[in-house]
Amino acid sequence: MPIIYSLEEAIQPRAMVTSPTPMGKSQFALDTSGLASVFGGPEAIFSLALVHVYTGRRWLGWYNSPGSYFLGRLLLDIISHPNPAELFNYDGQKGPKFRAVHSGTMIDETGHLAALFVKECAEIPAIPIPGRLTRPLNITIANLRYSPPKDKLSLAGFQTHTRASVGALVPIIVSCGACVVSGYYRDWYCCSVISLGIIVNGLSCFVIGSGELFFTHPVPQPGLPPGDGLLTTPEQIILLKGDEGAVNSVTRGRFSLHFGNVLLFRSIGTCAVLLMIQSVAQLLLVPQGSLFGQLMFVASLVVSWSYNLWLSSLDKEKIQRDMLMDILELKQEKHSLTKFTLGTRTSMAVFVVLASNNKKKSQDILDYLLPNNTGVWTRWKSTILDRLESGKGLLDESDWKDLQDHERILLKMLDDDAEAAYKGFLEAKLH
């Protein structure tokens, strides 16, 4: 066993730390081995997801990002997953029930884009319709005047975010600076690990960014009737008005992520392996570096994590909703989305019947929204529809003189609700 003759020999730098560092005489060592590859994983994944949305984001991943273990697992999942868009949360949400007005087609559960559309409508300010108030319900009239002409639309560079691009320069500069300074003091352990992190994260962003995000929807056959229909949730009703292709874009459209060739899949697998190697390298090599080198390594991780955290604070759903609104050209169309609040479900149903402007299907719409089938309700529905068709207005007590007192009270209340919806519809000038 070698004998230590002096304190100076006991604290000599390690073999790969061959130059005195500003903290060269310190015996303290940071334990970052269990932190580097796991810390900041969700934020790193969100940052990677934006490479398909923001212009130029795929070229700005050259920094020592934390969470290499999570990123490696994600890339391995991409290779085997049937729909990689779900891994980046561009698909997978369940939307509300949809009923077509003309054909009566029912979709019990729509998809991701319908769920986004409902949330977009929920944020629109509503116009209140005066009347009796029990449980307020919102009605959004969506005039979809534009139908995407193709079944597949590329979303590459669909959004621009200058701050996200310029902000990436901060972790890039810090990571490269930490690598250079560690090399200057010849701490080759930390220098090599930082440089490996820069290269692997940059390659991963570039390779994943080579995949393309698409908007897809079924293109209808010519000659089909309008695709008008109702999206229904407990809080609101959305009346979609437009041709079949426009409505399909909401109810059956989806975001999908495509990696077009075998070579690209092999590159993803290679990056996944490199990320796992990076995790092991951080585990084994960083504790061998000097305290100064370890601080440089931690500084690069913290700055990179802060940038990823800022990116993850962006509203991911809002980004997708903006893309959907751009695809449907609803941002360019004034008054394409109009929202109203009515005080009762009865007035809401009458308002929807009026807004749908489809006399042949009025009975079906009213029965769908108000499934009550007792004698009083059935009589009220038929009376209301007859008077709507004749254009005589709604409120007429002569329609229910032969009824009992408690039935008259109910019908009077229902007629008042219908009258409020009718007046509100006329004032809204939707006809």
Beta strands, then each sheet from edge to edge (+ up, - down):
strand 1: 97-100
strand 2: 106-107
strand 3: 127-128
strand 4: 137-144
strand 5: 152-154
strand 6: 212-216
strand 7: 229-232
strand 8: 236-242
strand 9: 254-258
strand 10: 337-342
sheet 1: 2+ 1- 7+ 8- 4- 10+ 3+
sheet 2: 5+ 6- 9+
end
